Each structure stands twice: as C-alpha cells, then as structure tokens.
Amino acid sequence: MSQNKFASDKRAIADCDVCGFQYKLKELKENFRNNRGTNILACPACWDEENPQEMLGTYPVIDAIAIRNPRSDFAGLPASRSVTLPVTTVPLQLRAGEVTVA
C-alpha cells in the first residue's frame, strides 16, 4: 500500500479555479503574484504570466548619471573644444518682382 495521500495518476482531473471547467490536473498551472504562489490553479486559457512591471522594487536598479571627479574644459587642449571656422561673407543680390493683387 502506498504512503502517498494524494492522487498521482496521469488521468486525474481538477477544476480550473478561474473559469470552472474541468481539465487534467497536470495541465493546470499555479498563478503567481510578486513571485509568490497564490494557490490558484488555472487552465492554459486562464493562466497569465506574471508581468515584470508588477515586480518593481524587487530588483535593484542602478541608473548612474553623475560623473565621478568631473573636470572643467581647458582651452589649451585642442580636443576639449570644438573646431570653429571663421565665417566668410558672400555677396548676395536679390531682385523682387512686381505683384498685382486683384
């Protein structure tokens, strides 16, 4: 005689806790919230994977935007400034025609 208290047959059936239809017990999956089981067994149609946005704050997020030991620009270094070219003037001639508004 077996010492196991629960049925382990591959043909065991159970009800989906969400929709109430009968499925094989091995087809049902447990729903999780915040990485913890809720003890709710759901069929493949009702089961929803846990959304990662519901687990905000679970994992540390490092969003470093500051610079360690910042230095100001030094004008003596050519790489520290952008290359500026002198602007040359170009002669420009424009002609305006006549406009008649009726």
Protein Blocks (a to p, Z undefined) as FASTA:
>chain_A
ZZbfbdcbfkbccddfklopacdfklpccddeehiaehiacdfklpccddfklmgokacc
dddfbdehiadddfklmklpccddddddddddddddddddZZ
